[in-house]
C-alpha cells in the first residue's frame, strides 16, 4: 500500500500543508490527535472531544479535564475555537 503522504518532498523537506488532499488531511494524525471544542450543552458550556476525522469521542465539564483525558489516552490534544 502506498503512503498517502508521498510527495515530491518526501525527503522530509517542508511542504505547504494547504496542498494536502482531503484524504491526506483526514489521515493526518488519525490515531494520535484529538481536538477539543467548546460546545453548548444543557444551558452551559462543555468541552467536546473529537477524533482527528471529526468523530465525537467524549464531553468534559471543563477544558483542562478534556485535555487531560486526551493525554491519558496517549493522544495529543489540540484546541479548536
Buried (B, 14 or more C-beta within 10 A) or exposed (E): EEEBEEEEEEEEEEEEEEEBEEEBEBBBBEEEBBBBBBEEEEEEEBBBBBBBEEEEBBBBEEBEBBBEBBEEEEBEBBEEE
